[in-house]
Amino acid sequence: MSMVQSGKLNLDSAHSLETRGGRTDTFKRVDFPTPFPAGSDVIVQVTVQTFNGPETPGVRLHEVSSTGFKIRLNEIYGGGVTADGKHVSETIGWTAYTV
């Protein structure tokens, strides 16, 4: 039986681009309202729901578990645009479910 939870948060990035894999001290922790059963395979999907900054925001997730996840927002490179990683506050919607 699948279990589904969802939420939203306002997230910005005051930090420059992260260039080292695994470094998560600039990530924000999101705890699920109700933890999923221990041992569950949890999937988290996120969507940027606002357009407050003109550059393209990127969203990264880390440490998805039955109790929550870590999330980070930063600007991304693309289309010849140079980004510094810093981005204004955007509303991020998330959905988590078991598979």
N, C-alpha and C positions, 0 to 999 in steps of 0.2 A: 504494500500500500504506500503510495507516494504521500509526502508531506510537503506543503508549500508555505513559504513565508515571504513577505516583501516589505520594503521600506524605502525611504529616501533620506538623503543627507545633503547638506551644503558643504562643498569641498573646494578649497583653493590650493594653489601651490606657490608658496613663498620661496621655494628652494629651486636651485638650478637643476639641470638635467642630471640624473643619476647615471654614472658611468661604470659602476661596479655591481655586478650581479650579486644578489643575495643581501644587499644592504637595505634594511627596511626601517631604519630609525626615522625616516621622513614619512612613513606610512601611518594612516589612522586606523585604529582598531574599531571594528563594528561587531557588536555582540548581537546574536539573534534574540528576539523577544522570548522565544522558547527554544532551548537547545534541542537539536535533533537527537534521536536515539544514538547512543554510543555505537560506534562501528559503522554508521551510515555513510554511504557515498553521497556527498553533498556537492551539488553544482550551483555556482553563483553566476548570474548574468547581470551585467550593468549597462545602463544607458544614460548618456548625458541628455538631460531634459530641457536645458536652457541654452541660450546663445548670447552670453554676456561678454565674452571676449572674442575679438575677431580671428585670433589664431585657433587652429584645430587643437582641442584638448585630447590627450590620451589618458586612458585609465588602466592602471595595473592592479592586479590582485595578487595576494600572497597568503600563505598559511590558511587556506580554507579548511575548516574543521567542522565538527558537529556543533560547536558553540559560537562560531563567527568567522570573520575573515579580516585581513588587512587590505587597505585600499590606498592608492596614491593617484593624484591627478598631476599631469604636467603637459606642457605644450609639446607637440611632436614636429619633427622635420618633415618636409614634403613639398613637392611642387616648386622647388627652388627657394622655399621660404626657410630662413634660418630662425630657429626657436631657441630661447634661453632656458626653457623648462618652466619658467614662472607663468602662472595663469591666475586670472581673477576667479572669484567664487562662482561655481556652477552648481545646479541641483543635479544630483546623481540618483537615479532610481535603481533599485536592485531587487532581484527575485532569487530566492534560494529554494532548492527542492532536492529531494532524494530520488535516486534512480535505482 
